[in-house]
Amino acid sequence: MTEEEEAMFLEELGGFAGDYLGLRDDPEAFLSAILENGELREALARADTSPLLRSWFTPRDEGEGGWVADSQRSGAIGKSAAGTEWSFLGVHDQNETFNGIRATGREVEVRGYTLMSIEPTDEGESRVQLRRYVDWVGLYGQLGLSVNWRVPLPHEVPDLP
């Protein structure tokens, strides 16, 4: 994470920034905290996703700046990970910020899940890992786009051996 990204992350964490700073260098304590504290888990997922989403879409009034967690579908995943299901409610009214697409004016609901775990590094230590999974196909559909999974083929068919 760059210094600028970390500054945005800490700002987005708000009152949880101190908790994060105190825990980030102690993976076991961090794991314990995210397994037990749903509000911290939600704050981490929001801080990880919200700034970029707001750069693409103007938040609607719901939630915290358009970001809403589903606490009923979030929590511990076994003994070494936890996750938060979330949605971002916005309007695609910013020109060419999302994949160069002109603003459509459409309301969108970006749905995702952030998985938080402790993983080993190459140096034999542990570190906090956040992975975000986003329903991109659902978002593209809301913007009127389609996804083509077909592999491009050359115009001429190659000779078979």
N, CA and C atoms as a LAMMPS dump frame, in Angstrom:
ITEM: TIMESTEP
0
ITEM: NUMBER OF ATOMS
483
ITEM: BOX BOUNDS ff ff ff
-5.0000000000000000e+02 5.0000000000000000e+02
-5.0000000000000000e+02 5.0000000000000000e+02
-5.0000000000000000e+02 5.0000000000000000e+02
ITEM: ATOMS id mol type element x y z
1 1 1 N 0.859 -1.17 0
2 1 2 C 0 0 0
3 1 3 C 0.908 1.237 0
4 2 1 N 0.626 2.176 -0.893
5 2 2 C 1.42 3.403 -0.919
6 2 3 C 1.059 4.28 0.28
7 3 1 N 1.873 5.293 0.541
8 3 2 C 1.583 6.204 1.647
9 3 3 C 0.243 6.903 1.444
10 4 1 N -0.031 7.3 0.202
11 4 2 C -1.3 7.965 -0.101
12 4 3 C -2.484 7.02 0.127
13 5 1 N -2.343 5.773 -0.323
14 5 2 C -3.406 4.786 -0.123
15 5 3 C -3.616 4.511 1.358
16 6 1 N -2.518 4.418 2.112
17 6 2 C -2.647 4.174 3.54
18 6 3 C -3.327 5.349 4.24
19 7 1 N -3.008 6.572 3.839
20 7 2 C -3.645 7.756 4.433
21 7 3 C -5.149 7.736 4.176
22 8 1 N -5.562 7.392 2.946
23 8 2 C -6.996 7.296 2.635
24 8 3 C -7.646 6.178 3.435
25 9 1 N -6.947 5.049 3.554
26 9 2 C -7.452 3.902 4.307
27 9 3 C -7.688 4.283 5.764
28 10 1 N -6.701 4.941 6.381
29 10 2 C -6.824 5.346 7.785
30 10 3 C -7.922 6.377 7.973
31 11 1 N -8.048 7.303 7.038
32 11 2 C -9.118 8.305 7.124
33 11 3 C -10.48 7.629 7.055
34 12 1 N -10.595 6.663 6.165
35 12 2 C -11.865 5.944 6.003
36 12 3 C -12.195 5.11 7.232
37 13 1 N -11.168 4.615 7.93
38 13 2 C -11.396 3.828 9.143
39 13 3 C -11.977 4.67 10.272
40 14 1 N -11.743 5.968 10.234
41 14 2 C -12.286 6.858 11.268
42 14 3 C -11.831 6.432 12.651
43 15 1 N -12.78 6.212 13.551
44 15 2 C -12.489 5.854 14.934
45 15 3 C -11.785 4.522 15.104
46 16 1 N -11.74 3.722 14.058
47 16 2 C -11.068 2.416 14.139
48 16 3 C -9.619 2.48 13.668
49 17 1 N -9.148 3.66 13.235
50 17 2 C -7.772 3.785 12.746
51 17 3 C -6.769 3.399 13.829
52 18 1 N -6.997 3.846 15.06
53 18 2 C -6.092 3.503 16.162
54 18 3 C -6.07 2.013 16.426
55 19 1 N -7.237 1.372 16.376
56 19 2 C -7.293 -0.082 16.556
57 19 3 C -6.459 -0.775 15.48
58 20 1 N -6.653 -0.339 14.243
59 20 2 C -5.92 -0.949 13.13
60 20 3 C -4.414 -0.763 13.305
61 21 1 N -3.986 0.46 13.605
62 21 2 C -2.553 0.725 13.762
63 21 3 C -1.944 -0.089 14.909
64 22 1 N -2.72 -0.284 15.977
65 22 2 C -2.228 -1.063 17.106
66 22 3 C -2.177 -2.553 16.843
67 23 1 N -2.978 -3.02 15.877
68 23 2 C -3.082 -4.458 15.62
69 23 3 C -2.342 -4.94 14.384
70 24 1 N -2.057 -4.062 13.44
71 24 2 C -1.551 -4.517 12.141
72 24 3 C -0.22 -5.249 12.205
73 25 1 N 0.601 -4.967 13.219
74 25 2 C 1.887 -5.654 13.331
75 25 3 C 1.834 -6.878 14.244
76 26 1 N 0.643 -7.216 14.709
77 26 2 C 0.456 -8.388 15.562
78 26 3 C -0.661 -9.238 14.957
79 27 1 N -0.324 -10.08 13.976
80 27 2 C -1.358 -10.829 13.252
81 27 3 C -2.303 -11.638 14.136
82 28 1 N -1.8 -12.243 15.202
83 28 2 C -2.667 -13.054 16.06
84 28 3 C -3.693 -12.179 16.781
85 29 1 N -3.265 -11.022 17.277
86 29 2 C -4.194 -10.094 17.93
87 29 3 C -5.185 -9.537 16.913
88 30 1 N -4.693 -9.28 15.698
89 30 2 C -5.56 -8.782 14.637
90 30 3 C -6.643 -9.811 14.312
91 31 1 N -6.222 -11.059 14.171
92 31 2 C -7.173 -12.137 13.883
93 31 3 C -8.225 -12.229 14.978
94 32 1 N -7.801 -12.2 16.212
95 32 2 C -8.742 -12.259 17.332
96 32 3 C -9.734 -11.108 17.268
97 33 1 N -9.233 -9.909 16.957
98 33 2 C -10.102 -8.727 16.902
99 33 3 C -11.135 -8.831 15.787
100 34 1 N -10.724 -9.271 14.586
101 34 2 C -11.702 -9.334 13.491
102 34 3 C -12.691 -10.476 13.669
103 35 1 N -12.291 -11.527 14.4
104 35 2 C -13.23 -12.613 14.669
105 35 3 C -14.292 -12.182 15.671
106 36 1 N -13.922 -11.309 16.604
107 36 2 C -14.825 -10.915 17.686
108 36 3 C -15.574 -9.614 17.45
109 37 1 N -15.019 -8.688 16.669
110 37 2 C -15.575 -7.35 16.572
111 37 3 C -16.119 -7.073 15.166
112 38 1 N -17.429 -7.223 15.016
113 38 2 C -18.071 -7.01 13.724
114 38 3 C -17.946 -5.586 13.221
115 39 1 N -17.975 -4.605 14.121
116 39 2 C -17.858 -3.208 13.688
117 39 3 C -16.467 -2.931 13.114
118 40 1 N -15.434 -3.481 13.723
119 40 2 C -14.082 -3.325 13.2
120 40 3 C -13.976 -3.993 11.835
121 41 1 N -14.509 -5.194 11.723
122 41 2 C -14.492 -5.938 10.46
123 41 3 C -15.171 -5.135 9.354
124 42 1 N -16.333 -4.55 9.663
125 42 2 C -17.047 -3.737 8.671
126 42 3 C -16.245 -2.495 8.304
127 43 1 N -15.63 -1.851 9.292
128 43 2 C -14.829 -0.649 9.025
129 43 3 C -13.657 -0.982 8.109
130 44 1 N -13.007 -2.12 8.32
131 44 2 C -11.886 -2.529 7.47
132 44 3 C -12.344 -2.795 6.042
133 45 1 N -13.469 -3.49 5.887
134 45 2 C -13.988 -3.773 4.542
135 45 3 C -14.384 -2.479 3.843
136 46 1 N -15.017 -1.562 4.571
137 46 2 C -15.421 -0.268 3.989
138 46 3 C -14.194 0.541 3.567
139 47 1 N -13.18 0.593 4.445
140 47 2 C -11.978 1.364 4.134
141 47 3 C -11.234 0.781 2.933
142 48 1 N -11.321 -0.521 2.751
143 48 2 C -10.647 -1.185 1.651
144 48 3 C -11.35 -0.948 0.315
145 49 1 N -12.661 -0.758 0.323
146 49 2 C -13.427 -0.706 -0.931
147 49 3 C -14.02 0.658 -1.268
148 50 1 N -14.451 1.371 -0.268
149 50 2 C -15.231 2.585 -0.479
150 50 3 C -14.525 3.701 -1.256
151 51 1 N -13.257 4.024 -0.972
152 51 2 C -12.636 5.126 -1.708
153 51 3 C -12.624 4.93 -3.223
154 52 1 N -12.291 3.739 -3.682
155 52 2 C -12.266 3.498 -5.119
156 52 3 C -13.674 3.533 -5.708
157 53 1 N -14.631 2.94 -5.015
158 53 2 C -16.011 2.957 -5.511
159 53 3 C -16.533 4.39 -5.623
160 54 1 N -16.2 5.229 -4.645
161 54 2 C -16.64 6.64 -4.695
162 54 3 C -15.95 7.416 -5.821
163 55 1 N -14.781 6.938 -6.257
164 55 2 C -14.124 7.608 -7.376
165 55 3 C -14.802 7.265 -8.704
166 56 1 N -15.586 6.199 -8.728
167 56 2 C -16.297 5.786 -9.931
168 56 3 C -17.76 6.205 -9.937
169 57 1 N -18.388 6.193 -8.739
170 57 2 C -19.829 6.407 -8.624
171 57 3 C -20.117 7.403 -7.509
172 58 1 N -21.143 8.233 -7.711
173 58 2 C -21.574 9.147 -6.65
174 58 3 C -22.459 8.358 -5.688
175 59 1 N -22.119 8.353 -4.39
176 59 2 C -22.912 7.57 -3.427
177 59 3 C -24.347 8.062 -3.336
178 60 1 N -25.261 7.116 -3.171
179 60 2 C -26.637 7.469 -2.836
180 60 3 C -26.682 7.68 -1.332
181 61 1 N -27.795 8.119 -0.813
182 61 2 C -27.89 8.518 0.586
183 61 3 C -27.849 7.368 1.581
184 62 1 N -28.084 6.15 1.134
185 62 2 C -28.146 5.016 2.048
186 62 3 C -26.777 4.713 2.65
187 63 1 N -26.767 4.171 3.861
188 63 2 C -25.535 3.703 4.49
189 63 3 C -24.543 4.809 4.78
190 64 1 N -23.294 4.42 4.896
191 64 2 C -22.211 5.371 5.142
192 64 3 C -21.577 5.718 3.809
193 65 1 N -22.014 6.821 3.224
194 65 2 C -21.49 7.215 1.917
195 65 3 C -21.826 6.212 0.838
196 66 1 N -23.004 5.611 0.923
197 66 2 C -23.438 4.632 -0.056
198 66 3 C -23.047 3.198 0.279
199 67 1 N -22.189 3.018 1.265
200 67 2 C -21.661 1.691 1.6
201 67 3 C -22.48 1.082 2.727
202 68 1 N -22.947 -0.155 2.552
203 68 2 C -23.786 -0.83 3.538
204 68 3 C -23.281 -2.258 3.744
205 69 1 N -23.094 -2.647 5.002
206 69 2 C -22.693 -4.019 5.318
207 69 3 C -23.917 -4.84 5.686
208 70 1 N -23.868 -6.123 5.391
209 70 2 C -24.92 -7.05 5.788
210 70 3 C -24.368 -7.893 6.935
211 71 1 N -24.629 -7.468 8.161
212 71 2 C -24.058 -8.15 9.325
213 71 3 C -24.613 -9.559 9.494
214 72 1 N -25.776 -9.851 8.925
215 72 2 C -26.345 -11.192 9.028
216 72 3 C -25.606 -12.195 8.139
217 73 1 N -24.853 -11.693 7.16
218 73 2 C -24.131 -12.567 6.239
219 73 3 C -22.627 -12.332 6.351
220 74 1 N -22.196 -11.965 7.536
221 74 2 C -20.795 -11.663 7.794
222 74 3 C -20.383 -12.322 9.099
223 75 1 N -19.078 -12.482 9.284
224 75 2 C -18.593 -13.029 10.545
225 75 3 C -17.425 -13.964 10.342
226 76 1 N -17.187 -14.781 11.368
227 76 2 C -16.058 -15.707 11.355
228 76 3 C -16.252 -16.775 10.286
229 77 1 N -15.137 -17.165 9.685
230 77 2 C -15.117 -18.269 8.726
231 77 3 C -14.074 -19.236 9.265
232 78 1 N -14.515 -20.178 10.025
233 78 2 C -13.58 -21.084 10.679
234 78 3 C -12.841 -20.358 11.787
235 79 1 N -11.622 -20.828 12.062
236 79 2 C -10.847 -20.27 13.168
237 79 3 C -9.815 -19.241 12.726
238 80 1 N -9.609 -19.079 11.407
239 80 2 C -8.512 -18.21 10.985
240 80 3 C -8.89 -17.158 9.946
241 81 1 N -10.185 -16.906 9.778
242 81 2 C -10.596 -15.889 8.808
243 81 3 C -11.974 -15.354 9.178
244 82 1 N -12.271 -14.201 8.644
245 82 2 C -13.587 -13.593 8.823
246 82 3 C -13.909 -12.81 7.561
247 83 1 N -15.176 -12.513 7.379
248 83 2 C -15.563 -11.779 6.178
249 83 3 C -16.747 -10.88 6.408
250 84 1 N -16.911 -9.952 5.473
251 84 2 C -18.022 -9.014 5.513
252 84 3 C -18.657 -8.933 4.128
253 85 1 N -19.959 -9.187 4.063
254 85 2 C -20.692 -8.969 2.819
255 85 3 C -21.122 -7.517 2.807
256 86 1 N -21.004 -6.85 1.658
257 86 2 C -21.306 -5.43 1.582
258 86 3 C -21.921 -5.077 0.232
259 87 1 N -22.53 -3.893 0.202
260 87 2 C -23.051 -3.31 -1.033
261 87 3 C -22.682 -1.84 -1.056
262 88 1 N -22.478 -1.333 -2.242
263 88 2 C -22.26 0.098 -2.422
264 88 3 C -23.345 0.597 -3.345
265 89 1 N -24.134 1.551 -2.868
266 89 2 C -25.248 2.103 -3.638
267 89 3 C -24.835 3.448 -4.2
268 90 1 N -24.822 3.549 -5.511
269 90 2 C -24.354 4.779 -6.124
270 90 3 C -25.042 5.07 -7.435
271 91 1 N -24.575 6.131 -8.07
272 91 2 C -25.079 6.547 -9.383
273 91 3 C -23.877 6.682 -10.304
274 92 1 N -23.99 6.111 -11.48
275 92 2 C -22.899 6.204 -12.456
276 92 3 C -23.051 7.518 -13.214
277 93 1 N -22.573 8.591 -12.6
278 93 2 C -22.73 9.924 -13.196
279 93 3 C -21.392 10.637 -13.387
280 94 1 N -20.309 9.893 -13.266
281 94 2 C -18.975 10.463 -13.449
282 94 3 C -18.4 9.938 -14.761
283 95 1 N -18.081 10.861 -15.643
284 95 2 C -17.642 10.499 -16.987
285 95 3 C -16.282 9.826 -17.008
286 96 1 N -16.233 8.661 -17.629
287 96 2 C -15.013 7.931 -17.947
288 96 3 C -14.139 7.573 -16.745
289 97 1 N -14.698 7.559 -15.548
290 97 2 C -13.899 7.162 -14.381
291 97 3 C -13.899 5.652 -14.2
292 98 1 N -14.967 4.984 -14.61
293 98 2 C -15.056 3.529 -14.477
294 98 3 C -14.803 2.893 -15.848
295 99 1 N -13.609 2.352 -16.031
296 99 2 C -13.212 1.667 -17.268
297 99 3 C -13.403 2.522 -18.522
298 100 1 N -13.328 3.844 -18.389
299 100 2 C -13.444 4.734 -19.542
300 100 3 C -14.852 4.856 -20.1
301 101 1 N -15.844 4.384 -19.356
302 101 2 C -17.235 4.387 -19.83
303 101 3 C -17.871 5.747 -19.545
304 102 1 N -18.56 6.306 -20.541
305 102 2 C -19.268 7.563 -20.321
306 102 3 C -20.369 7.359 -19.292
307 103 1 N -20.635 8.403 -18.529
308 103 2 C -21.654 8.337 -17.479
309 103 3 C -22.995 7.938 -18.072
310 104 1 N -23.659 6.992 -17.41
311 104 2 C -24.966 6.525 -17.87
312 104 3 C -26.108 7.147 -17.068
313 105 1 N -25.797 7.687 -15.881
314 105 2 C -26.845 8.219 -15.009
315 105 3 C -27.628 7.124 -14.3
316 106 1 N -27.236 5.88 -14.467
317 106 2 C -27.968 4.756 -13.861
318 106 3 C -27.577 4.564 -12.4
319 107 1 N -28.556 4.172 -11.611
320 107 2 C -28.28 3.79 -10.231
321 107 3 C -27.686 2.387 -10.255
322 108 1 N -26.68 2.174 -9.409
323 108 2 C -26.026 0.862 -9.342
324 108 3 C -25.968 0.396 -7.899
325 109 1 N -25.931 -0.908 -7.755
326 109 2 C -25.653 -1.537 -6.465
327 109 3 C -24.502 -2.504 -6.702
328 110 1 N -23.325 -2.092 -6.255
329 110 2 C -22.139 -2.931 -6.38
330 110 3 C -22.143 -3.852 -5.172
331 111 1 N -22.15 -5.147 -5.426
332 111 2 C -22.191 -6.124 -4.335
333 111 3 C -20.832 -6.81 -4.232
334 112 1 N -20.41 -7.055 -2.986
335 112 2 C -19.127 -7.704 -2.812
336 112 3 C -18.977 -8.366 -1.46
337 113 1 N -17.828 -8.986 -1.284
338 113 2 C -17.495 -9.673 -0.044
339 113 3 C -16.007 -9.458 0.205
340 114 1 N -15.652 -9.055 1.396
341 114 2 C -14.249 -8.887 1.763
342 114 3 C -13.865 -9.972 2.755
343 115 1 N -12.859 -10.739 2.392
344 115 2 C -12.338 -11.821 3.22
345 115 3 C -11.07 -11.338 3.898
346 116 1 N -10.984 -11.526 5.217
347 116 2 C -9.825 -11.101 5.998
348 116 3 C -9.221 -12.322 6.664
349 117 1 N -7.896 -12.472 6.503
350 117 2 C -7.237 -13.628 7.094
351 117 3 C -5.79 -13.279 7.411
352 118 1 N -5.141 -14.183 8.101
353 118 2 C -3.723 -14.074 8.399
354 118 3 C -3.03 -15.135 7.561
355 119 1 N -2.017 -14.724 6.802
356 119 2 C -1.336 -15.657 5.918
357 119 3 C 0.173 -15.554 6.096
358 120 1 N 0.872 -16.654 5.856
359 120 2 C 2.338 -16.627 5.993
360 120 3 C 2.984 -15.866 4.836
361 121 1 N 4.112 -15.238 5.125
362 121 2 C 4.897 -14.563 4.092
363 121 3 C 6.038 -15.485 3.669
364 122 1 N 6.754 -15.08 2.64
365 122 2 C 7.913 -15.861 2.178
366 122 3 C 9.021 -15.884 3.226
367 123 1 N 9.017 -14.881 4.118
368 123 2 C 10.039 -14.803 5.156
369 123 3 C 9.686 -15.633 6.388
370 124 1 N 8.578 -16.364 6.345
371 124 2 C 8.183 -17.2 7.468
372 124 3 C 7.404 -16.478 8.55
373 125 1 N 7.039 -15.224 8.314
374 125 2 C 6.231 -14.471 9.27
375 125 3 C 4.779 -14.527 8.83
376 126 1 N 3.916 -13.845 9.547
377 126 2 C 2.503 -13.775 9.176
378 126 3 C 2.124 -12.334 8.867
379 127 1 N 1.117 -12.175 8.023
380 127 2 C 0.624 -10.832 7.726
381 127 3 C -0.883 -10.879 7.516
382 128 1 N -1.495 -9.727 7.675
383 128 2 C -2.928 -9.58 7.46
384 128 3 C -3.174 -9.507 5.954
385 129 1 N -4.161 -10.239 5.478
386 129 2 C -4.501 -10.241 4.054
387 129 3 C -5.979 -9.919 3.903
388 130 1 N -6.312 -8.901 3.124
389 130 2 C -7.699 -8.59 2.782
390 130 3 C -7.889 -8.889 1.304
391 131 1 N -8.91 -9.67 0.996
392 131 2 C -9.249 -9.971 -0.394
393 131 3 C -10.68 -9.517 -0.63
394 132 1 N -10.876 -8.798 -1.713
395 132 2 C -12.241 -8.361 -2.022
396 132 3 C -12.733 -9.079 -3.273
397 133 1 N -13.941 -9.555 -3.174
398 133 2 C -14.596 -10.213 -4.292
399 133 3 C -15.8 -9.362 -4.673
400 134 1 N -15.887 -8.997 -5.948
401 134 2 C -16.928 -8.091 -6.416
402 134 3 C -17.724 -8.779 -7.52
403 135 1 N -19.016 -8.582 -7.516
404 135 2 C -19.888 -9.111 -8.572
405 135 3 C -19.804 -8.167 -9.775
406 136 1 N -18.702 -8.296 -10.532
407 136 2 C -18.495 -7.408 -11.674
408 136 3 C -19.537 -7.624 -12.761
409 137 1 N -19.907 -8.868 -13.021
410 137 2 C -20.885 -9.134 -14.08
411 137 3 C -22.221 -8.477 -13.738
412 138 1 N -22.62 -8.542 -12.459
413 138 2 C -23.854 -7.874 -12.047
414 138 3 C -23.774 -6.369 -12.248
415 139 1 N -22.619 -5.775 -11.926
416 139 2 C -22.438 -4.342 -12.116
417 139 3 C -22.486 -3.981 -13.596
418 140 1 N -21.778 -4.744 -14.43
419 140 2 C -21.787 -4.465 -15.862
420 140 3 C -23.21 -4.526 -16.415
421 141 1 N -23.989 -5.503 -15.97
422 141 2 C -25.376 -5.605 -16.411
423 141 3 C -26.186 -4.375 -16.022
424 142 1 N -25.956 -3.854 -14.815
425 142 2 C -26.68 -2.656 -14.375
426 142 3 C -26.324 -1.443 -15.234
427 143 1 N -25.116 -1.453 -15.798
428 143 2 C -24.678 -0.341 -16.646
429 143 3 C -25.053 -0.551 -18.114
430 144 1 N -25.745 -1.664 -18.386
431 144 2 C -26.171 -1.939 -19.749
432 144 3 C -25.093 -2.58 -20.602
433 145 1 N -24.071 -3.119 -19.962
434 145 2 C -22.979 -3.77 -20.681
435 145 3 C -23.168 -5.276 -20.658
436 146 1 N -22.496 -5.96 -21.542
437 146 2 C -22.522 -7.418 -21.508
438 146 3 C -21.093 -7.923 -21.439
439 147 1 N -20.949 -9.129 -20.964
440 147 2 C -19.643 -9.757 -20.855
441 147 3 C -19.606 -10.902 -21.843
442 148 1 N -18.557 -10.93 -22.656
443 148 2 C -18.412 -11.974 -23.662
444 148 3 C -17.246 -12.859 -23.24
445 149 1 N -17.539 -14.11 -22.929
446 149 2 C -16.508 -15.03 -22.462
447 149 3 C -15.84 -15.777 -23.613
448 150 1 N -16.223 -15.468 -24.836
449 150 2 C -15.687 -16.169 -25.997
450 150 3 C -14.24 -15.75 -26.243
451 151 1 N -13.411 -16.72 -26.503
452 151 2 C -12.007 -16.453 -26.789
453 151 3 C -11.897 -15.921 -28.215
454 152 1 N -11.203 -14.791 -28.425
455 152 2 C -11.052 -14.279 -29.78
456 152 3 C -10.279 -15.264 -30.663
457 153 1 N -10.752 -15.436 -31.871
458 153 2 C -10.092 -16.345 -32.82
459 153 3 C -9.585 -15.544 -33.995
460 154 1 N -8.524 -16.027 -34.645
461 154 2 C -8.034 -15.319 -35.834
462 154 3 C -9.055 -15.422 -36.959
463 155 1 N -8.973 -14.474 -37.908
464 155 2 C -9.913 -14.479 -39.034
465 155 3 C -9.741 -15.701 -39.922
466 156 1 N -8.52 -16.158 -40.039
467 156 2 C -8.259 -17.321 -40.863
468 156 3 C -8.067 -18.531 -39.978
469 157 1 N -8.664 -19.62 -40.345
470 157 2 C -8.536 -20.852 -39.581
471 157 3 C -7.184 -21.477 -39.892
472 158 1 N -6.408 -21.772 -38.856
473 158 2 C -5.084 -22.385 -39.118
474 158 3 C -5.243 -23.809 -39.648
475 159 1 N -4.258 -24.23 -40.415
476 159 2 C -4.244 -25.615 -40.908
477 159 3 C -4.092 -26.578 -39.741
478 160 1 N -4.821 -27.669 -39.802
479 160 2 C -4.703 -28.684 -38.783
480 160 3 C -3.535 -29.604 -39.094
481 161 1 N -2.838 -30.091 -38.073
482 161 2 C -1.685 -30.994 -38.349
483 161 3 C -2.092 -32.318 -38.937
